Amino acid sequence: MPPQPAPFPSDADLRRLIHFSAADGRIWLGDQRMVLIHAAALGALRKEMMESVGPAPTRRYFTRAGFAAGERDAVLAREIRGNASLYDMFAVGPQLHMLEGAAQVAPVRFDVDVETGHFFGEFRWEHSWEAEVHRRAFGLQTEPVCWMLIGYASGYTSAFMGRTILFRETACTCKGDTHCLIVGKPLEEWDDAEELGSWFKAESLLNTIRSLQTEVESLRLEIEPDANRTELTGQSETFRHAYELLQTAAPTKVTVLLTGETGVGKERFARALHALSPRADKPFVAVNCAAIPHALIESELFGAEKGAYTGSQAARPGRFERAEGGTLFLDEIGELPMDVQAKLLRAIQEGEIERLGSTQGRRIDVRLVAATNQDLGRAVQEGRFRADLYYRINVYPVVIPPLRERQGDIEALAQTMLERFARLHGKPVPKLTDHACEALRNHAWPGNVRELENLVERAVILSRPNRDIEARDLFPGITLPAGASVDRRGLITEGRTLPVDCRALLEQLQNSGAGLDGLERALLREAVDRADGNLSAAARMLGLTRPQLSYRLSRDHDKENQQS
């Protein structure tokens, strides 16, 4: 008989992952949001499903739900105990299962060889919630009933081992046994592998669906490469209003002025307007007026004849001519020099341009879309922008809302970007943890959609297989809000367990003579310095809100002024 494995290691590292944030009504396990729910409520759901759809579909549902939960927890194993032994690393799953209230788990046999993929595990369960609620509702059974728990063990082990490992319950207290007992091994080693696998559908449920999704998306992009140009992601009221204005203007020839903060996606809106218009099969030409030197902007827009300026060796068409029949997008139009503004006004009004160095006009058929993040009305008052041009391009203004006013769209935008950048960089499409989604919703987004794109692309590049993107991957230094944790007795304790040697910190504080106020000031300044002056990022490092940090900084500033 093989020797019984050693007891599980201490779960102190796992208890620190549990975080009760009473102030905002959330519970966290690492970066994943959790919910405390009555076992009786799950039992009532189970009973209703048993009576409405029957035992087999109910078993499949609960088994698959447990499988998904086990997969989630497997991600933590190598992160939390990456340097531990294989046994201690694997123990994360059973220990989390206990902390989550599923059952008491004791190892009976653990025989694993990672290199060959060999796995044989046997574990004893006491106090299974699933066996208790099933027996209460239906009495003693002839078959084991811990379906969700079995799903969890199988999902966790399959993800941990990188191959399909399925568990079967060989004893169950709902059958009258003294305890529940489970045995797990690779799917192909079970004599009734096909029947057993039908309860899990591991390959079909996870890998196959993901592969098919990837193939379908690739084929769709090959067949309809331009289809998504008219699809702007968003369902918020402010976004829908802007998009409806765009759709209304698309069939017409009206000049459209797109306004909004830097990074809100003005060029994306312009491309969607072009794709929705009758000019969709004609060129779309974009010009960033702020990126072209003033000395060259006229020739870039209107073209130049041979010899029109030093170095002009041949006649060259401008952007207006290149956009013939289509759409010309002038981004940052407020940066145009005054003399070029006059020529642009004539081009819009007369539908005619003159190349630099030419005296003959050329007829053009171009739909103009302009964009700016400036207040052009104020620019007119200050003499930096022609009033007649302003009134001419401001016929149909569309204000694109900043991302902070589109909170309901942030997760959908991030998911779209995850898929796009994963395809671009040839990586699997990662998922966002619950805490990552929360961090995205709470960020101020001074850089708007462009900032979100940069954060998501960086996270995709740094992502690892089978690992979700966490909040700290997007915002380094971010922590959960102040709350409570669980001590070794299972009691909720005020404040989180800090990974800091408080005794050493107190000694340093005594030796420095700065006192607690001095320590706080030093921490505040260090966080602000590390965040390069970004108070929102500094506040996240300290577990504060931005207003709380601003208050402390201003308070300390006032104290220093009084002392001086």
VOKEMAR-67206 format. One line per 10 residues: number of its first residue (from 1); their letters; for each residue x, y, z of C-alpha. Coordinates in Angstrom, 2 decimals, m for minus. Layout:
N
NUM	a	X:Y:Z; ...
This chain:
564
1	mppqpapfps	0.00:0.00:0.00; 1.51:3.35:m0.99; 2.34:5.69:1.89; m0.20:8.34:2.81; 0.86:11.81:1.62; 1.91:14.45:4.10; m0.67:16.86:5.51; m1.37:19.99:3.53; 0.92:22.97:4.19; m0.22:26.09:6.05
11	dadlrrlihf	m2.97:27.99:4.29; m1.91:31.40:5.65; m0.83:32.51:2.16; m4.28:31.62:0.82; m6.19:33.25:3.65; m4.44:36.50:2.81; m6.06:36.33:m0.62; m9.55:36.52:0.92; m10.59:40.12:1.32; m13.88:41.37:2.72
21	saadgriwlg	m14.51:44.89:1.48; m17.49:45.74:3.66; m17.52:49.39:2.60; m18.57:48.55:m0.95; m20.18:45.15:m0.38; m17.70:42.93:m2.18; m15.61:39.88:m1.35; m12.39:39.08:m3.22; m10.28:35.97:m3.65; m7.14:37.45:m5.14
31	dqrmvlihaa	m8.39:39.30:m8.22; m11.63:37.32:m8.51; m14.88:38.53:m7.01; m16.61:35.98:m4.80; m20.11:35.75:m3.32; m21.21:34.22:m0.04; m24.45:32.42:m0.80; m26.63:30.21:1.35; m26.12:26.51:0.73; m29.89:26.25:1.09
41	algalrkemm	m30.29:28.63:m1.88; m28.12:26.40:m4.05; m30.09:23.45:m2.73; m33.35:25.10:m3.75; m31.97:25.73:m7.25; m30.82:22.12:m7.43; m34.23:20.83:m6.31; m36.09:22.99:m8.83; m33.84:21.81:m11.67; m34.17:18.18:m10.64
51	esvgpaptrr	m37.96:18.46:m10.72; m38.13:20.47:m13.97; m35.40:19.10:m16.26; m34.44:15.88:m14.49; m31.35:14.47:m12.72; m29.06:14.10:m15.76; m29.19:17.72:m17.03; m28.94:18.98:m13.44; m25.86:16.87:m12.85; m24.24:18.16:m16.04
61	yftragfaag	m24.98:21.78:m15.14; m23.54:21.55:m11.63; m20.54:19.51:m12.79; m19.62:22.03:m15.47; m20.12:24.96:m13.10; m17.73:23.30:m10.64; m15.27:22.57:m13.45; m15.15:26.27:m14.38; m14.61:27.27:m10.75; m11.76:24.78:m10.40
71	erdavlarei	m10.09:26.13:m13.52; m10.22:29.63:m12.07; m8.54:28.59:m8.83; m5.81:26.64:m10.65; m4.43:29.92:m11.95; m3.51:30.87:m8.39; m1.53:27.71:m7.62; 1.65:28.53:m9.53; 1.41:32.22:m8.72; 1.07:31.77:m4.96
81	rgnaslydmf	3.42:28.80:m4.53; 5.53:28.93:m7.65; 8.69:28.04:m5.71; 7.12:25.34:m3.54; 7.15:21.58:m4.06; 4.71:20.05:m6.51; 2.60:18.66:m3.66; 2.39:21.99:m1.81; 1.63:23.77:m5.07; m1.17:21.34:m5.92
91	avgpqlhmle	m2.57:21.65:m2.40; m3.75:25.17:m3.26; m6.86:23.67:m4.88; m8.01:21.44:m2.01; m7.19:24.17:0.51; m9.11:26.82:m1.42; m11.99:24.36:m1.70; m12.02:24.18:2.09; m11.73:27.96:2.54; m14.64:28.40:0.12
101	gaaqvapvrf	m16.77:26.17:2.33; m17.19:23.21:m0.05; m15.93:20.40:2.19; m13.09:19.38:4.48; m10.43:17.74:2.31; m7.83:15.22:3.45; m5.28:13.58:1.12; m5.31:9.78:0.93; m3.00:9.18:m2.04; m1.06:11.52:m4.31
111	dvdvetghff	1.02:9.91:m7.07; 2.07:12.38:m9.78; 4.78:12.66:m12.43; 4.57:15.95:m14.32; 7.04:14.92:m17.03; 5.06:11.85:m18.08; 1.66:13.34:m17.24; 0.92:10.54:m14.79; m1.64:11.37:m12.13; m3.45:9.35:m9.50
121	gefrwehswe	m5.09:11.15:m6.62; m7.41:10.03:m3.85; m8.97:12.43:m1.34; m11.48:12.16:1.48; m14.24:14.72:1.93; m16.04:15.48:5.18; m19.03:17.81:5.53; m19.78:18.12:1.82; m22.37:20.88:1.45; m23.70:19.20:m1.67
131	aevhrrafgl	m24.31:15.85:m0.01; m26.02:17.56:2.93; m28.49:19.64:0.88; m29.27:16.74:m1.50; m29.95:14.32:1.32; m32.14:16.92:3.05; m34.22:17.37:m0.11; m34.33:13.82:m1.49; m33.20:11.46:1.27; m30.64:8.67:0.91
141	qtepvcwmli	m29.51:7.95:m2.65; m28.05:4.97:m4.47; m25.51:7.07:m6.41; m23.02:9.77:m5.32; m24.36:13.34:m5.58; m21.38:15.71:m5.07; m21.52:16.83:m8.67; m20.24:20.41:m8.33; m17.44:19.32:m5.99; m16.37:16.61:m8.43
151	gyasgytsaf	m16.45:19.19:m11.22; m14.23:21.51:m9.18; m11.65:18.80:m8.45; m11.57:17.80:m12.13; m11.38:21.37:m13.44; m8.65:22.33:m11.00; m6.54:19.24:m11.67; m6.99:19.37:m15.45; m5.82:22.99:m15.54; m2.96:22.26:m13.12
161	mgrtilfret	m1.70:19.25:m15.08; m2.40:20.62:m18.54; m4.38:17.52:m19.53; m7.85:16.14:m18.84; m7.92:14.58:m15.36; m11.36:13.49:m14.19; m12.45:12.49:m10.71; m15.14:10.03:m9.68; m16.84:9.81:m6.31; m16.50:6.25:m4.95
171	actckgdthc	m18.20:6.89:m1.59; m20.74:9.53:m0.57; m22.45:10.41:2.71; m25.69:10.86:0.77; m25.52:7.08:0.16; m25.05:6.47:3.87; m21.25:6.23:3.77; m19.28:7.70:6.68; m17.49:10.15:4.36; m17.15:11.02:0.70
181	livgkpleew	m14.18:9.64:m1.24; m12.96:10.67:m4.68; m10.44:9.18:m7.09; m8.92:11.01:m10.02; m6.82:9.92:m13.02; m6.47:10.77:m16.73; m9.65:10.40:m18.75; m8.26:7.68:m21.01; m7.40:5.48:m18.01; m11.01:5.09:m16.97
191	ddaeelgswf	m12.75:1.98:m18.30; m15.93:3.96:m18.97; m14.13:7.06:m20.21; m16.81:8.00:m22.76; m19.65:7.90:m20.25; m17.62:9.63:m17.53; m16.42:12.32:m19.90; m19.98:13.07:m20.98; m20.66:14.65:m17.58; m17.73:17.04:m17.99
201	kaesllntir	m17.39:17.66:m21.72; m14.04:19.24:m20.88; m12.70:19.37:m24.42; m16.01:20.40:m25.96; m16.81:22.92:m23.28; m13.47:24.69:m23.18; m10.81:23.99:m25.76; m12.99:23.11:m28.74; m15.29:26.10:m28.33; m12.32:28.45:m28.00
211	slqteveslr	m10.65:26.95:m31.07; m13.83:27.21:m33.10; m14.32:30.81:m32.03; m10.80:31.65:m33.15; m11.29:29.92:m36.52; m14.64:31.60:m37.15; m13.21:35.01:m36.28; m10.24:34.51:m38.62; m12.51:33.42:m41.49; m14.82:36.34:m40.87
221	leiepdanrt	m11.93:38.78:m41.07; m10.71:37.20:m44.32; m14.13:37.29:m45.93; m15.23:40.69:m44.62; m12.07:42.60:m43.75; m13.80:45.99:m43.78; m17.10:45.04:m42.20; m16.18:46.19:m38.72; m15.40:49.72:m39.84; m19.04:50.67:m39.36
231	eltgqsetfr	m19.21:48.92:m35.98; m18.26:51.23:m33.14; m18.42:49.54:m29.74; m20.72:51.18:m27.23; m24.19:51.14:m25.71; m24.07:54.12:m23.34; m26.57:56.91:m23.91; m23.94:59.52:m24.79; m22.28:57.19:m27.28; m25.56:56.18:m28.92
241	hayellqtaa	m26.51:59.84:m29.37; m23.21:60.58:m31.16; m23.49:57.46:m33.31; m27.08:58.23:m34.31; m25.97:61.69:m35.46; m23.28:59.98:m37.51; m25.77:57.61:m39.13; m28.10:60.48:m39.98; m25.32:62.46:m41.68; m23.81:59.52:m43.57
251	ptkvtvlltg	m26.09:59.50:m46.67; m25.69:63.28:m47.17; m22.79:65.45:m48.35; m22.78:67.69:m45.27; m19.41:68.67:m43.79; m19.09:67.08:m40.33; m17.09:68.51:m37.43; m16.07:65.92:m34.82; m15.15:67.39:m31.46; m13.97:65.81:m28.24
261	etgvgkerfa	m10.98:65.31:m26.02; m7.72:63.83:m27.22; m7.95:60.07:m27.67; m11.74:59.68:m27.84; m11.56:58.05:m31.28; m12.38:60.85:m33.70; m10.66:59.11:m36.63; m12.54:55.91:m35.84; m15.81:57.88:m36.04; m14.70:59.49:m39.31
271	ralhalspra	m13.95:56.08:m40.84; m17.33:54.78:m39.71; m19.03:57.80:m41.29; m17.21:57.09:m44.57; m18.09:53.38:m44.45; m21.77:54.18:m43.84; m21.91:56.67:m46.71; m22.45:56.11:m50.47; m18.72:56.92:m50.84; m17.64:53.77:m48.99
281	dkpfvavnca	m16.02:52.26:m52.10; m13.96:55.41:m52.69; m10.78:56.53:m50.91; m10.66:57.61:m47.28; m7.70:59.94:m46.76; m6.68:61.08:m43.27; m4.44:64.07:m42.55; m3.12:65.06:m39.13; m2.73:68.80:m39.56; m0.65:69.09:m36.40
291	aiphaliese	1.95:66.60:m37.66; 2.85:68.43:m40.90; 5.18:71.46:m40.83; 3.41:74.70:m41.72; 5.71:75.23:m44.70; 4.51:71.97:m46.26; 0.86:71.81:m45.27; m0.41:73.71:m48.34; 1.32:71.42:m50.82; 0.25:68.36:m48.84
301	lfgaekgayt	m3.42:69.36:m49.03; m3.66:70.94:m52.46; m0.68:69.46:m54.34; 2.13:71.22:m56.19; 3.32:71.70:m59.75; 6.86:70.96:m60.87; 9.19:73.73:m59.71; 6.63:75.25:m57.36; 9.25:75.25:m54.59; 12.87:74.28:m54.12
311	gsqaarpgrf	13.30:70.57:m54.62; 9.96:70.08:m56.42; 11.09:67.89:m59.31; 7.68:66.72:m60.50; 4.03:67.61:m60.20; 2.37:66.00:m57.19; m1.31:65.64:m56.35; m2.42:66.68:m52.86; m4.66:64.95:m50.37; m7.80:66.51:m51.84
321	eraeggtlfl	m7.08:64.93:m55.22; m6.20:61.58:m53.67; m9.55:61.57:m51.89; m11.50:62.24:m55.11; m14.99:60.80:m54.84; m14.37:59.78:m51.23; m13.77:61.38:m47.84; m10.99:63.67:m46.61; m10.49:63.64:m42.84; m8.65:66.68:m41.43
331	deigelpmdv	m7.66:65.91:m37.86; m6.58:68.77:m35.57; m7.93:71.31:m38.05; m7.36:74.06:m35.50; m3.60:73.80:m36.17; m3.89:75.00:m39.79; m2.08:78.29:m40.61; m4.36:81.23:m41.42; m3.35:81.38:m45.11; m4.13:77.68:m45.59
341	qakllraiqe	m7.47:78.19:m43.82; m8.43:80.69:m46.55; m7.66:78.20:m49.33; m9.51:75.47:m47.47; m12.60:77.68:m47.19; m12.58:78.25:m50.96; m12.16:74.52:m51.63; m15.18:73.74:m49.47; m17.38:76.50:m50.88; m16.44:76.26:m54.55
351	geierlgstq	m15.53:72.59:m54.80; m12.28:73.66:m56.48; m8.60:73.70:m55.56; m5.39:75.09:m57.02; m2.10:73.27:m56.80; 0.81:75.24:m55.42; 2.49:76.98:m58.36; m0.55:76.68:m60.63; m3.06:79.29:m61.81; m5.69:76.84:m62.95
361	grridvrlva	m8.38:75.43:m60.71; m9.26:71.74:m60.45; m12.77:70.54:m59.66; m13.02:68.12:m56.77; m15.74:65.92:m55.34; m14.70:65.29:m51.75; m16.68:64.90:m48.54; m14.87:66.79:m45.76; m14.79:65.60:m42.16; m12.89:67.79:m39.70
371	atnqdlgrav	m11.91:67.07:m36.11; m10.45:69.02:m33.23; m9.96:68.86:m29.49; m9.78:72.66:m29.30; m12.54:75.16:m28.59; m12.71:76.64:m32.09; m15.15:79.31:m30.94; m12.53:80.66:m28.55; m9.86:80.31:m31.24; m12.01:82.56:m33.45
381	qegrfradly	m12.26:85.16:m30.66; m8.49:85.04:m30.16; m7.85:85.47:m33.89; m6.26:82.05:m34.38; m9.02:80.62:m36.55; m11.07:82.21:m39.33; m14.66:82.88:m38.35; m15.99:82.19:m41.86; m14.23:78.81:m41.98; m15.49:77.94:m38.51
391	yrinvypvvi	m19.11:78.62:m39.49; m18.62:76.65:m42.70; m17.28:73.48:m41.05; m19.53:73.71:m37.99; m22.68:72.97:m40.01; m23.06:69.53:m38.47; m21.11:69.15:m35.20; m20.87:65.76:m33.48; m19.50:65.70:m29.93; m17.76:62.41:m29.08
401	pplrerqgdi	m18.06:61.76:m25.33; m14.94:61.08:m23.22; m14.48:57.56:m21.94; m15.18:58.55:m18.32; m18.76:59.36:m19.42; m19.10:55.92:m21.04; m18.53:53.64:m18.04; m20.96:51.06:m19.34; m18.92:50.71:m22.54; m15.48:50.21:m20.97
411	ealaqtmler	m15.61:46.43:m20.52; m17.03:45.87:m24.02; m14.34:48.11:m25.51; m11.62:46.32:m23.55; m12.89:42.91:m24.71; m12.94:44.05:m28.34; m9.38:45.32:m27.97; m8.25:42.10:m26.29; m9.43:40.10:m29.29; m7.92:42.53:m31.80
421	farlhgkpvp	m4.49:42.73:m30.15; m4.39:38.98:m29.50; m4.85:38.38:m33.24; m2.30:41.07:m34.06; 0.38:39.59:m31.80; m0.50:35.93:m32.41; m1.51:35.15:m28.83; m4.53:33.43:m27.24; m7.28:35.83:m26.22; m6.87:36.37:m22.45
431	kltdhaceal	m9.66:37.21:m20.03; m9.94:40.03:m17.53; m10.34:39.22:m13.85; m13.20:40.77:m11.90; m10.80:43.14:m10.15; m9.30:44.18:m13.49; m12.78:45.07:m14.80; m13.44:47.01:m11.61; m10.17:48.91:m11.99; m11.02:49.80:m15.59
441	rnhawpgnvr	m14.41:51.15:m14.56; m12.93:53.27:m11.76; m10.04:54.79:m13.73; m10.36:58.48:m14.70; m9.14:57.87:m18.31; m7.43:61.19:m19.04; m6.18:59.63:m22.30; m9.61:58.23:m23.21; m9.91:55.32:m25.67; m6.31:55.69:m26.82
451	elenlverav	m5.11:55.19:m23.23; m7.31:52.11:m22.91; m5.87:50.73:m26.15; m2.32:51.19:m24.89; m3.05:49.51:m21.56; m4.82:46.56:m23.17; m2.15:46.04:m25.83; 0.60:46.06:m23.20; m1.35:43.58:m21.08; m1.86:41.26:m24.08
461	ilsrpnrdie	1.85:41.36:m24.95; 2.81:40.53:m21.35; 0.07:37.93:m20.87; 0.93:34.29:m20.28; m1.05:31.25:m21.44; m3.87:30.11:m19.14; m3.54:33.21:m16.98; m6.12:35.98:m16.76; m5.16:39.64:m16.94; m5.20:41.07:m13.43
471	ardlfpgitl	m5.72:44.63:m12.27; m2.03:45.06:m11.48; m1.16:44.06:m15.06; m3.08:47.13:m16.21; m2.30:49.48:m13.31; 0.94:48.58:m11.50; 0.68:49.19:m7.77; m3.10:48.88:m7.55; m4.50:47.20:m4.43; m7.91:46.21:m3.14
481	pagasvdrrg	m9.77:48.79:m1.01; m9.45:48.67:2.76; m11.39:45.82:4.32; m11.00:42.66:6.37; m9.38:39.26:6.02; m9.53:35.86:7.75; m7.21:34.74:10.55; m6.02:31.19:11.26; m9.02:30.56:13.50; m11.38:31.38:10.63
491	litegrtlpv	m12.46:34.69:12.17; m12.80:37.88:10.16; m10.16:40.37:11.25; m10.22:44.13:10.75; m7.63:45.27:8.23; m5.64:43.13:5.84; m2.66:41.07:6.87; 0.25:43.20:5.69; 3.35:41.61:4.13; 5.44:44.01:6.28
501	dcralleqlq	7.61:43.35:9.31; 5.88:45.79:11.67; 8.47:45.28:14.42; 11.32:46.30:12.14; 9.25:49.20:10.82; 8.58:50.44:14.36; 12.28:50.28:15.21; 13.14:52.31:12.09; 10.47:54.83:13.02; 11.90:55.22:16.53
511	nsgagldgle	15.43:55.61:15.22; 14.45:58.21:12.64; 12.69:60.47:15.12; 10.22:61.50:12.41; 7.17:60.09:14.15; 4.05:58.68:12.55; 3.26:61.95:10.77; 6.71:61.98:9.22; 6.29:58.39:8.06; 2.98:59.24:6.43
521	rallreavdr	4.46:62.27:4.66; 7.37:60.18:3.40; 5.06:57.47:2.10; 2.82:59.99:0.38; 5.74:61.69:m1.35; 7.35:58.40:m2.35; 4.10:57.21:m3.95; 3.64:60.50:m5.84; 7.27:60.38:m7.05; 6.94:56.78:m8.23
531	adgnlsaaar	3.75:57.68:m10.09; 5.52:60.64:m11.76; 3.03:63.05:m10.22; m0.07:61.10:m11.25; m2.22:61.36:m8.11; m4.69:58.68:m9.23; m1.86:56.14:m9.66; m0.26:57.21:m6.37; m3.58:56.81:m4.56; m3.94:53.27:m5.91
541	mlgltrpqls	m0.48:52.36:m4.59; m1.53:53.51:m1.12; m4.99:51.95:m1.18; m6.61:55.39:m1.05; m9.02:57.26:m3.26; m7.71:60.27:m5.15; m9.68:62.76:m2.97; m8.27:61.12:0.18; m4.73:61.47:m1.13; m5.31:65.09:m2.20
551	yrlsrdhdke	m6.65:65.90:1.28; m3.62:64.39:3.02; m1.18:66.17:0.72; m2.86:69.54:1.21; m3.03:68.97:4.98; 0.69:68.22:5.16; 1.44:71.22:2.94; m0.50:73.48:5.31; 1.37:72.05:8.31; 4.73:72.74:6.68
561	nqqs	3.71:76.33:5.88; 2.64:76.91:9.48; 5.93:75.51:10.78; 7.95:77.72:8.44
